[in-house]
Every structure is written in structure tokens, then in C-alpha cells.
Amino acid sequence: MTRGTASEATSTGQCPIDLSKLKPEHREFFQGAEGLIFDYDGTLADSIYVWYKVDEKFFAALGRDVPENHQEITGDMSFVERTQYLRDTHGVTWTPEEMIAHWRATARDLYASEVQPRPGCLRLLACATRGKTAIATSLTRSLLDASLEHTGMISHFEHRTVSSGEIVPYTHKPEPEVYLQAAKLIGVDPAKCIVFEDTLSGVQGGKNAGMKVVNIREAGSDHYRSQIDPLADLCIQGWDDLLLDPVVDNA
């Protein structure tokens, strides 16, 4: 079940971002858009390090070091897929429920107390139309809500957030359903939505939903760069790449 309903917003045909605040070379890209959909982990939130810490604490509890390339191998797996991988590949004897409980408890502490917005994202959200922004994430609801409250970003989204774990039947990125549900929450045709994503599976999911996709680069996804670059509609290093410098006269 997702937060909110499709009736919360209706399409107005207006661009969901103040074009005068964007760098001139990016304004045409956003013309014709009516909704903005954001991934959370690594896109809005500087949070990818959390999962390295989660892995470190998990393997420490097992009395082991984190296996080489573990994040690269498991980064796009769901929790359930990851438990099976660990049991099959590394002989972990904990039950799936024990593993997932450990990961969630560790992660929740970090999301609720440490994670910060990525540089420039609050400035961009301040230029966006309230009611025309939504989050589509694979992050579980409890972690998302804790982090949104901690960072203060909840005021930009209220209940317009969708977690893959709430979709029935369950699907995860690169399947498009989480993006389509987010588009319903803001009452916008998917073809008129722009998605912001940092991972290959996220870029693929946004494209599968029929949306334009902006890839905001994140170091954890650099090994997929040769696949992401030709697939995304726009690639940026960070949020400040889109925005005029605050001291620039926007008139």
C-alpha cells in the first residue's frame, strides 16, 4: 500500500520547477515536464556509505571481514535475494529473518541520526512545486520515514512517497511499478514525469516506466558508467550542476 492517493494532485500542465533558477543549458530539458520523481538512497540522500557500515557490522558479528567486491555484487539485490546469496556463496547460517533484522536495526540507527542530504538537493527542492514531487525508492518504509524526518526533507514530499516493499505483488527496480505508483500520487502522466536516479537499475526502471531520467552520479555506481551514460537522458555530477549559482541574477 502506498502513502496518499491519486486524487491528492491533479495535472495542471505547469512545469514543476522554476526554470529561471536552472542553468540555461538545462531549461529546455525540463520544459513540458509536469512531475518530478526522486530516488532516495544516493540520489537525494548521501547515504550509500550506510550500507558499507551495515555490511561491516554484519560480518564483524560473524567474525569475518567483508568479502572483496561485496557491495558491487549485492548492491542491486533485494534483502531476500541478498540473504540467499550469503547462504549459498558464503555459508552464512543465520536465518533470512535474522540477517534482515540485523541489517534494518543497524541501518535505522544510521538513517535516523547520521545521513545528510546530498549537496545542493535542498536548494533544488526549494525550486520545485510542492505537490508535484514524489519519492520512488527501494528503501524500506521505516528507514525512509526516519531519514526524511532527520534530514527535514519530509516537508518537500509529505506523504507522496512509495517504497518498493509496499507494492503488491512485490516488484523492485528495474521494474517500473514504483515509478508508476509515484506518478499516480502526484496525478501526472508518466510520460510527463522526470525521474532522478543514481544507479543502473534505477535508470532502467525510470525508462521502463516511460519517463525521462536524469542520472546523478554516485561513486558506488561508477562501475556501470558505460551502461548508464547512453541510457539516461541527462547525466550530472551533482545537484549544483543544474542550478544557477545563488549569487547569479535569475531575471
N, C-alpha and C positions, 0 to 999 in steps of 0.2 A: 504494500500500500504506500502511495506517495503522499507527501505533505501537500495540502491545498487541493484545489480542483481547477479544472479547465476554465471554469466560469469566473475565476478570480481576475482575469485580464482579458480584454478583447483587442484585436489588432486595430491599430489606429493608422497604420501606413506611415508613421513618422519614424525617422532614423532614431535608434535607441541610444545614440551617443552624440555629444556636442561636437560636430565636425570642426568647429573653429578651434578646438583645443588639440586637434590632431595635427601632426606634421603634414604639410601639403601633399606629399607624395603618397600618403595613405588615405586621403579623404575619399577618393573615387572608389576605393575598395569597399568602404562602408556604406556608400550610397545604395539605397534600395533595401538595406537590411532593416528588420523590424524587431529582432530579438537577439540577445547575447546569452550564450550558454557557456559556462565555465567548468572545466575540470577543477578539482581542488588540490590534491596532492601534487606538489611540484609545479603547479601552474599558478594558482593564487597563493598557496602556502609554501614557504621554504621548509619543506617537511621531509624530503627524501632521506635525509640523514637519520630520521627516526627509525626507519626500517633496518638500517645498519646497526643501530643501537639495540633494536629488538632482537636481531639475529645474534649479536654479541652476547646479550644476556641469556638468550635461549641456549646457545651452545655452551656457554660457561656453566649453566645449570646441568648440562650433560657431561661436563668435564672435558670439553673438546674446544678446539679452535674452529672458527668459521671456515668452512671449506673454500678453497680458491674459486673465484668466479661465481660464488653462490648467488649474489644479487643479480648478476646478469642472467643466470639460468632461471631463477624463480621470480624475477621481478614482475612479470605479467601473469603469473599464476594466481588463481583464487586461493583462499585459505585451504579449502578442501583439497584442491589439486596439490598444494604445497605439502600437506600432511602425507598424502600418498607418495609423493616424490621422496620425502625424507625417510619414510618407512622402507620404500623399495631400494633407494640408492644408498642411503647412509645407515640403514639398520636401526633407526630410532624406534624404541619400543614403547614410547608414550602413546596413549590413545590419541586419535584426532581431537577429541574434546579437550584433553589436557593440553595439547600443543596450542590449539586456538585460544584457550582461556589464558595461557601464559602470554601469548603474543598480544592479545587485546588488553590485558592488565598493564603490561609494560608500555604499550603504545598509548593507552589512555592517559597515563601519568604524563607522558611527554607532550601529547597534543593539548592537554588541559593546562600546561604550565610553561612550556618552552617554545613551541612552534610560533613563528612570526610570519606576517605577510611577506611575500616576495617584494623586493624594492620596486616602487612605482605602482604597484597594483591598486593601492588605496586611492592614489591620485587618478588612475583611470576609472575606477568605480565611481568616484565623485563626479565624473563627466557623463556617466551613464544614466539612463532614465529609470527611476525606481518603478518597479512593476514589470519591466521588460528584461530583467536579468534573472537567470536561474543557474543552479549548480547541478551538474550531472557527474556523479562520482562513483567509483568502486569502493570508496571508503565506507566502512560500516557507520550506521546512524549514530551510535553512541560516540564514536571518535569524531565524526563530523560536527555534531552539535557542541561537544566540549570545546573543540578548536575554534569554531565560529564565535562562541561566547568569549573565549580567551582573547582572540585577535580583534574583536569588535566588528568583524565583517558581517555578523548576523544582521545588522541594520540595513545592509545593502540587499539582502535576499529574503529576510523574514522566513516564510515557510516555503519559498519556491526552491526547494532542494529535493533531489532524487538520489537515492543510493541504489546501486545495482542489486543489493541484497533484499530490497523491498519489492522487486519485480517478480511477478508470478505468471508463468513459470520462470524460474531463475535464469537469467542470462547475464553475461558480463561482456565488457568491451573485448573485441571489436564489434560485437553485435550492436545494432543501433537502438535498441529499445529504451535505454536510459536517456538518450538524447531526445527521442520522440516523446517520452513522458515529460521531460523538462519543457519541450516546446508547448505541450498542452497546458502546462501550468501558467505559461505567460500568454496563452491564446494566440500564438503566432504559427503560421505555416512553416513547417521545417525548411522549406526551400528559401525562406527569408530569414533564417537564423544563421548566425556566425558562431562557431564553436572555437574555444581556446583550449588547446591541449599541449602536453609536453611529451607524451610517449607515442610510439608507433601504433600500439593497439588503440590508443585514444584518437589519433589522427584517422586511422582506418574506420573506427566507429562513427566518427562525425561524418566522414564521406559516405559511409553506408547508410546514414540517416538522410542523405541528400542535402547536406548543409555545407557551406563554405567553412574551411578550417584554417585557423591561424595556429602555427606551431611556435610555442615559446620555448626556446632551447633550455634543456636541463642536462647537466653533465651526466646524469645517470642513464640518459638515452642516447648519448653520442655514438655508441657502437651501432645504432640503427640509422645513423645520419644519411647514408646512401639510399635508404628506403623512404625516409621521412621527407627529405627535401623535394623530390619530384611529386610526392603525393599531396603535400599541404599546399593550400592556395597562397599562403604567405608565411614566411619564416622570420622570426625576430629573435634577437639575443635576450631582450628583456622588455618589461612594460614601458620603460622610458623611451624605447625605440619608436613607440607610436605617438608619443606626446610631445608637444612643444615644450621647450624649457619654460618653467614657471615665470621667468622674468620677461619672456617674449610678449610683445603686444599682440593679442589674438585678433584684433579687429581687422 
